[in-house]
């Protein structure tokens, strides 16, 4: 495949071009690659910043063994206005191996140990970071999966190296055909991402369920909790919980209704979204939606204060219609 994008406005211009592909080497292995270039000029500036993003990966996958080796290099000046890029100025090499064992046991159906290692160079600072992990995934009877993982990791942020090591346990289970449960707990070191960052540690806990009492009804609920402690003093900087619920009713193969409610305890903010969607064929769609944001904060005597009730802050209504012509 190949791509080219061009975007021009009063604040500057951006062009991006490149190619990517996958080559099947054998029935069990393949090679993937991409090479992209970007040319960006800020508004009023005569010079153009040029950047490159290169990458390649080898994958070997059979019933008994999985191997993955990858390389990437994203230059400091590479940009993509038409895409999504989390980080620039990095080059990395990563590899992982996962043998798969099938014990003759009524409890254990499959055991998958995993060993992975990665080294990344932060190009602006010249410092290196790593992400090494050792874990095991157990497939139990009754479609239940349990994963245990320990990792030693570092990250470069604002020219300094921080520790992000930790341990994780995760469980997924289809309790019945109608009920699916999932949970995750992680404890480890982390970074306070501010102008003057410092080392910390914390916990992250996530739990959720999906309940489908019928083919037309789907209820999904989740709760996410995280906190952060400053490592030097052990003081808690913050804790936060986000609860989210989603109810979907599929009236028929064309029409569905969906409602979402989310509460952010840290921001004391509740979001509600309602959507009705009619899809005749992919590309021919009619949608009507309404959303609101409520805060438990109010403006009193020139300052924000906690409120005992939810106050409507934003409301939005949208309508979308699209039609696909087939030639």
C-alpha positions as CSV (number, residue, x, y, z in Angstrom):
1,X,0.0,0.0,0.0
2,X,0.9,3.6,-0.4
3,X,-0.4,6.9,0.9
4,X,-0.1,10.6,0.4
5,X,-1.7,13.5,2.4
6,X,-1.6,17.2,2.0
7,X,-3.0,19.8,4.3
8,X,-2.6,23.6,4.0
9,X,-4.1,26.4,6.0
10,X,-3.2,29.9,7.2
11,X,-1.2,28.4,10.1
12,X,1.1,26.3,7.9
13,X,1.3,23.4,5.6
14,X,1.9,19.6,6.0
15,X,2.6,16.8,3.6
16,X,3.0,13.1,4.3
17,X,3.8,10.2,2.0
18,X,5.0,6.6,2.4
19,X,4.4,3.0,1.8
20,X,3.8,-0.1,3.9
21,X,3.2,-3.8,3.3
22,X,3.2,-7.4,4.5
23,X,5.1,-10.3,2.9
24,X,4.1,-13.8,3.6
25,X,7.3,-15.8,3.9
26,X,5.9,-19.2,4.9
27,X,2.6,-20.5,6.1
28,X,3.8,-19.6,9.7
29,X,5.8,-16.4,9.2
30,X,5.5,-13.0,7.7
31,X,7.4,-9.7,7.4
32,X,5.8,-6.3,7.8
33,X,7.3,-2.9,7.0
34,X,6.5,0.8,6.7
35,X,8.4,3.8,5.5
36,X,6.8,7.3,5.9
37,X,8.1,10.8,5.4
38,X,6.7,14.2,6.5
39,X,7.3,17.8,5.5
40,X,5.9,20.4,7.8
41,X,6.1,24.2,7.6
42,X,4.7,26.5,10.4
43,X,2.7,29.6,9.4
44,X,5.0,32.5,8.4
45,X,8.1,30.3,8.6
46,X,10.2,29.9,5.4
47,X,11.8,26.6,6.5
48,X,10.3,23.2,6.3
49,X,10.9,20.5,8.9
50,X,11.4,17.0,7.3
51,X,11.1,13.8,9.2
52,X,11.1,10.0,8.8
53,X,9.2,7.1,10.4
54,X,10.6,3.6,9.6
55,X,9.7,0.2,10.9
56,X,9.9,-3.5,10.2
57,X,8.7,-6.6,12.0
58,X,9.0,-10.4,11.8
59,X,6.3,-12.6,13.1
60,X,6.4,-16.4,13.4
61,X,3.3,-18.0,14.7
62,X,2.3,-21.7,15.1
63,X,0.2,-23.8,17.4
64,X,3.2,-24.4,19.7
65,X,5.4,-21.3,19.4
66,X,5.1,-17.5,18.7
67,X,8.1,-15.2,18.0
68,X,7.9,-11.5,17.3
69,X,10.9,-9.2,16.4
70,X,10.4,-5.5,15.5
71,X,12.3,-2.4,14.9
72,X,11.1,1.3,14.5
73,X,12.7,4.7,14.2
74,X,10.7,7.9,14.4
75,X,12.7,11.1,13.9
76,X,12.3,14.2,16.1
77,X,10.8,16.2,13.2
78,X,8.3,13.6,12.0
79,X,4.7,14.7,12.2
80,X,1.4,13.4,11.0
81,X,-1.5,15.9,11.0
82,X,-3.8,13.3,9.5
83,X,-3.0,10.6,12.0
84,X,-2.2,9.9,15.6
85,X,1.3,9.9,17.0
86,X,2.0,9.5,20.8
87,X,5.7,10.2,20.7
88,X,8.5,11.5,18.4
89,X,12.2,11.2,18.5
90,X,12.5,7.5,19.5
91,X,14.2,4.4,18.0
92,X,13.5,0.9,19.4
93,X,14.1,-2.8,19.1
94,X,11.8,-5.3,20.7
95,X,11.6,-9.1,20.7
96,X,9.3,-11.7,22.4
97,X,8.9,-15.4,22.5
98,X,5.9,-17.4,23.6
99,X,5.9,-21.2,23.7
100,X,2.5,-22.8,24.1
101,X,2.0,-25.9,26.2
102,X,-1.1,-28.1,26.2
103,X,-1.2,-30.2,29.4
104,X,-3.4,-33.2,29.7
105,X,-5.4,-31.8,32.6
106,X,-9.1,-31.2,33.3
107,X,-8.3,-27.8,34.8
108,X,-5.6,-26.4,32.6
109,X,-6.2,-26.3,28.8
110,X,-3.2,-24.2,27.8
111,X,-0.1,-22.6,29.3
112,X,1.6,-19.8,27.5
113,X,4.8,-18.4,29.1
114,X,6.0,-15.1,27.6
115,X,9.5,-13.5,27.7
116,X,9.9,-10.1,26.1
117,X,12.6,-7.5,25.9
118,X,12.8,-4.0,24.4
119,X,15.3,-1.2,24.3
120,X,14.4,2.3,23.2
121,X,16.6,5.3,22.6
122,X,15.2,8.7,23.3
123,X,16.8,10.7,20.5
124,X,16.7,14.2,22.0
125,X,18.4,13.2,25.2
126,X,20.5,10.3,23.9
127,X,19.3,8.2,26.9
128,X,18.1,4.6,26.8
129,X,15.0,3.1,28.3
130,X,14.0,-0.6,28.6
131,X,10.9,-2.7,29.0
132,X,11.6,-6.3,30.0
133,X,8.8,-8.6,31.0
134,X,8.2,-12.2,32.1
135,X,4.7,-13.6,32.4
136,X,2.4,-16.5,31.9
137,X,-1.1,-16.8,30.6
138,X,-3.3,-19.7,31.8
139,X,-6.4,-20.9,29.9
140,X,-8.6,-22.7,32.4
141,X,-11.6,-24.8,31.9
142,X,-14.8,-22.9,31.4
143,X,-13.3,-20.2,29.1
144,X,-11.4,-18.5,31.9
145,X,-8.1,-16.8,31.3
146,X,-5.6,-15.7,34.0
147,X,-2.5,-13.7,33.2
148,X,0.4,-13.0,35.6
149,X,3.1,-10.5,34.5
150,X,6.2,-8.9,36.1
151,X,8.2,-6.2,34.3
152,X,11.3,-4.2,34.7
153,X,10.9,-0.9,32.8
154,X,12.2,2.6,32.6
155,X,11.0,5.7,30.7
156,X,12.7,8.9,29.6
157,X,10.6,12.0,30.3
158,X,11.9,15.5,29.9
159,X,15.5,14.3,29.7
160,X,15.4,12.2,32.9
161,X,15.1,8.4,33.4
162,X,12.3,7.1,35.7
163,X,11.4,3.7,36.9
164,X,8.0,2.2,35.6
165,X,8.4,-1.4,36.8
166,X,5.6,-3.3,38.3
167,X,3.5,-6.4,38.5
168,X,0.1,-7.3,37.0
169,X,-2.6,-9.9,37.4
170,X,-5.6,-10.1,35.0
171,X,-8.5,-12.5,34.8
172,X,-11.2,-12.9,32.1
173,X,-14.1,-15.3,32.3
174,X,-17.2,-16.3,30.5
175,X,-19.2,-17.3,33.5
176,X,-22.1,-18.2,31.3
177,X,-23.1,-17.6,27.7
178,X,-24.8,-14.4,28.9
179,X,-22.3,-13.1,31.5
180,X,-18.7,-12.1,30.9
181,X,-16.5,-10.8,33.7
182,X,-13.0,-9.2,33.6
183,X,-10.7,-7.7,36.2
184,X,-7.1,-6.3,36.4
185,X,-4.8,-5.2,39.1
186,X,-1.5,-3.4,38.6
187,X,1.0,-2.1,41.2
188,X,4.2,-0.4,40.3
189,X,6.3,2.6,39.8
190,X,5.1,5.6,37.8
191,X,5.9,9.2,36.8
192,X,4.2,12.4,37.9
193,X,3.9,14.0,34.4
194,X,4.3,17.7,35.2
195,X,6.8,20.4,34.3
196,X,9.1,19.3,37.2
197,X,8.5,15.5,37.2
198,X,9.3,13.2,40.0
199,X,9.2,9.4,40.8
200,X,6.2,7.9,42.3
201,X,4.3,4.6,42.6
202,X,0.6,3.6,42.6
203,X,-2.1,1.1,42.0
204,X,-4.5,0.6,39.1
205,X,-7.6,-1.5,39.5
206,X,-10.2,-2.2,36.8
207,X,-13.3,-4.4,36.8
208,X,-16.1,-4.9,34.4
209,X,-19.0,-7.1,33.3
210,X,-21.0,-7.6,30.1
211,X,-24.5,-9.1,30.5
212,X,-26.5,-10.2,27.4
213,X,-29.9,-11.4,28.6
214,X,-31.0,-11.7,25.0
215,X,-29.7,-11.2,21.4
216,X,-31.1,-7.7,21.4
217,X,-30.0,-6.4,24.8
218,X,-26.4,-5.7,25.9
219,X,-25.4,-4.2,29.3
220,X,-21.8,-3.3,29.9
221,X,-20.5,-1.8,33.2
222,X,-17.0,-0.9,34.3
223,X,-15.1,0.7,37.2
224,X,-11.6,2.0,37.0
225,X,-9.5,3.2,40.1
226,X,-6.0,4.6,40.2
227,X,-3.9,6.5,42.7
228,X,-0.4,8.0,42.9
229,X,2.1,8.3,45.8
230,X,5.2,10.3,45.9
231,X,8.1,7.9,46.4
232,X,10.3,10.2,48.5
233,X,7.7,10.9,51.2
234,X,5.0,8.2,50.6
235,X,2.3,10.9,50.6
236,X,-0.7,10.3,48.4
237,X,-1.0,12.8,45.6
238,X,-4.4,11.8,44.3
239,X,-6.8,9.0,43.8
240,X,-9.5,8.7,41.2
241,X,-12.4,6.4,40.2
242,X,-14.4,6.4,37.0
243,X,-17.6,4.4,36.7
244,X,-19.2,3.7,33.3
245,X,-22.3,2.0,32.1
246,X,-23.6,1.3,28.6
247,X,-26.9,-0.2,27.6
248,X,-27.5,-1.1,23.9
249,X,-30.8,-2.3,22.4
250,X,-30.6,-3.8,18.9
251,X,-34.2,-3.5,17.7
252,X,-33.4,-5.2,14.4
253,X,-30.4,-5.6,12.0
254,X,-30.8,-2.0,10.9
255,X,-31.7,0.0,14.1
256,X,-30.2,0.2,17.5
257,X,-30.4,2.5,20.6
258,X,-27.6,3.2,23.0
259,X,-27.3,5.0,26.3
260,X,-24.1,5.8,28.2
261,X,-23.6,7.2,31.7
262,X,-20.1,7.9,33.1
263,X,-19.0,9.5,36.4
264,X,-15.5,10.8,37.0
265,X,-15.0,11.1,40.8
266,X,-11.8,13.1,40.4
267,X,-13.5,15.8,38.3
268,X,-16.9,15.4,40.1
269,X,-18.3,15.2,36.6
270,X,-21.1,13.0,35.0
271,X,-21.5,12.5,31.3
272,X,-24.7,11.1,29.6
273,X,-25.0,10.2,25.9
274,X,-28.0,8.9,24.0
275,X,-27.8,7.6,20.4
276,X,-30.2,6.3,17.9
277,X,-28.6,4.8,14.7
278,X,-30.1,3.3,11.6
279,X,-27.7,1.6,9.2
280,X,-29.2,0.4,5.9
281,X,-25.9,-0.8,4.5
282,X,-22.3,0.2,5.6
283,X,-21.9,3.8,4.5
284,X,-25.6,4.6,4.4
285,X,-26.4,5.7,8.0
286,X,-28.7,8.0,9.9
287,X,-27.8,9.0,13.4
288,X,-29.4,11.2,16.1
289,X,-27.7,11.8,19.4
290,X,-27.9,13.9,22.5
291,X,-25.3,14.4,25.2
292,X,-24.9,16.3,28.5
293,X,-22.2,17.0,31.1
294,X,-23.1,17.7,34.7
295,X,-20.7,18.9,37.4
296,X,-21.0,18.8,41.2
297,X,-19.2,22.2,41.2
298,X,-20.8,25.7,41.2
299,X,-19.6,29.3,41.1
300,X,-20.3,31.1,44.4
301,X,-18.9,34.4,45.5
302,X,-16.2,34.5,42.9
303,X,-14.9,31.0,43.4
304,X,-15.7,27.3,42.5
305,X,-17.2,25.3,45.4
306,X,-18.5,21.8,45.8
307,X,-22.2,21.4,45.1
308,X,-24.6,18.9,46.7
309,X,-26.3,18.3,43.3
310,X,-25.4,17.9,39.7
311,X,-25.6,21.1,37.6
312,X,-25.9,21.0,33.8
313,X,-22.8,22.5,32.2
314,X,-23.0,21.4,28.5
315,X,-25.7,20.0,26.3
316,X,-25.3,18.9,22.7
317,X,-27.6,17.6,19.9
318,X,-26.3,16.2,16.7
319,X,-27.8,14.7,13.5
320,X,-25.8,12.8,10.8
321,X,-26.9,11.3,7.5
322,X,-24.8,9.7,4.9
323,X,-25.5,7.8,1.7
324,X,-23.2,5.4,-0.2
325,X,-23.5,5.4,-4.0
326,X,-22.4,2.1,-5.5
327,X,-21.0,2.1,-9.0
